[in-house]
Every structure is written in structure tokens, then in C-alpha cells.
């Protein structure tokens, strides 16, 4: 229990320590690259401060100054931190608006991320315009296509929503599938669960969208989901 409480204390304390840098970097849109570096620092502090040791395998690497769509399985609060740790390319999260309610974290979350109310069709439509603006600035976009963390812990990978793949097709950008193997076991949403240890991640081979039309979004959805699911089903238990 104390380890879990330490997570919230550490997350809040690290934001307070980095607050001046985070605040300054959000004053102008063109400073987002600096904000991203500070956010990566925040993620490193929290991951290692919780006793986690990230280990990332790259089957392909992202080119500098090129836009991508990053997607992964979503099972834990530390998925955001791991995504920041994995990617060297600045990206913008598309995430649920409820996270904006968290003290301090929510302040920067709503200033830098694309917020979506999944129950509001207008909000979902606005995501595409905001993502378009970020992509035109050379940033990448990160979406967890499951749309949330399944309540049923036995689900290995929930169904993917089509929005992420529609976005990738519209802008003809490569999709970067990323697999988080241990986040659920090491830090699930159950309060009395988890432990420090190795957090394995793998950046899989990119999936190109060149030549795809919007009618292919379901096909692309299934292709990406099967790629990630296969990795999760074939994973070996982590020894630490």
C-alpha cells in the first residue's frame, strides 16, 4: 500500500520540481519540443523512482523530424510514462478529458494534449482537426486505440476503435506499434497489486499507410491489433 501511495507522492513532487520548466515550455506552441524533453525527464524520474527498470527493443527506429502515429496496448497508469520514455520524437497524446481533473498533472495535460470526450461526437470530430494541426507542425501523435483500460483484467487486448487508423490514413503517416509486456502485471489499476522490476517494451516494425483509403480503416485496424496481440500472446514471463 505504501508503495502505491509513494507513486502519487512522487508524481506530484516531480511535477512541482519541474514546474518552472514545464510552465515556460507551454507558453508558446513552438516550444513544445522543449516541453517534450522536460516531460521525458518527468517520466524517467517516476519510473526509476518507483523501482522500475525499462528495457526497450527496437525492430525499427523513427526518423528525426518525421511524423508518425504511435499506438500500443493500454493496461496501466504508467503507460504514459513508458511511451514518453520510448519515443525520442516529440508527440502529442490523444487522451480522455477526465485526466485533466488531476491536480497539477491535469493543468499541463489539458494545455499540451488533445482531449476527447468519447461520449460526445463533436469532441471526437474535433480531435481530427487538432491532430491535423499538430502533424502539420512536424509532431507525431500517440493514441491508445482500445479507448481505455478494460475492467476485465483477463482481457489481453481489447478491440481497437477506428479513429486512430482513420487519422493515419488521412495523413498517410506510418503507424508505430509498441508493445508493453509487463505494465499490467507490475502496475495495474488494482490498488493492492504490482511490484518494482523490469518493464519490457518492444517497438515493432512500422506499418505503412501509403495507398490506403478511408475504406481500408477496418482492415488496417485489424492488422495493427493482430500484430500487437501476437506479441502479447507469445511473450515469456518476466523474471524480475
Buried (B, 14 or more C-beta within 10 A) or exposed (E): EEEBEBBEEBBBBBBEEBBEBBBEBBEEEEEBEBBBBBBBBBBBBBBEBBEBEBEBEEEEEBEEEEBBBBBBBBBBBBBBBBBBBBBEBBBBBBBBBEBBEBEBBBBBBBBBBBBBBBEEEEEBEBBBEBBBEBBEBBBBBBBBBBBEBBEEEEEEBBEBBBBBBBBBBBBEBBBBBBBBBBBBBBBBBEEEEBEBBBBBBBBBEBBEBEEBEEEBBEEBBEBBBEBBBEBBEEBEEBEE
